[in-house]
Amino acid sequence: MTLDQVKEVAPSVFATSPSPKVSNRYTFVPTVDIVENFQREGWEIASVKQTGKGIYGLHEIKFRNGELPKVGDTLIEAIVSNSHNGMATLNIKAGLHRLVCANGLTVPTALSEAFRVRHTGFELDDVKRLTEDFSKRLPIIEGSVNRMMERELTTDEKIDFVRKSAEVRWKTGSVPATLNYDEILNPLRDADNGDSLWQVFNVVQEKWVRGGIEYKTNKGRKTQIRTLNDIVTTNRINTKLWELAEEMF
């Protein structure tokens, strides 16, 4: 993506000052400076999104570096989120982009430590260090993915994973009773046909994030699972689903 394309989707990336509502103790870190530092180190912008409108809101940029190897059928990403209204700190963590479905996953901090600062700055040397850290942690992330690929699930285990993951997508106790677990487990593409934990995890994760599955609410109203667009909610669910999958090793 070009910077002009980024500006169309997430104008808050280019804010030149913080929201006037924040205190004078707030240290402003321009996201565009972070973007430029990543680009100088060979990272390319893969995608961008913003929650809400305006020039101060929460935004997220995903970068990829062609020098980093793939992990299975996925590319590693650096996920940068920031805001200029005091609602979120600068946060940089690892993610995976699965090629067969163009779906994004968030890697738990247990596998890849997130870089968090309370708006004190992020320099070019930090990008270099982060790139090195990602390279060192790739074997750890790859090991987790490989274990998911090798772990074969029974039918009961698949259903159990969907049931537990539904409690991540909804709050415990509010999961719709009419939800068709078999439909959730039905792959959208041939590459996801199989019984491995990696395949099941990706099938379920995509259904929860992209939505579109019809069901009836507990009050009998016909509706469908909505697409997740909120940055914080999407990352929370992605991370929780990964952790849930790892509990099945």
Summary of the structure (lengths in Angstrom):
residues: 249
radius of gyration: 19.1
end to end distance: 37.5
largest distance: 56.9
contacts: 761
relative contact order: 0.12
helix: 41%
strand: 20%
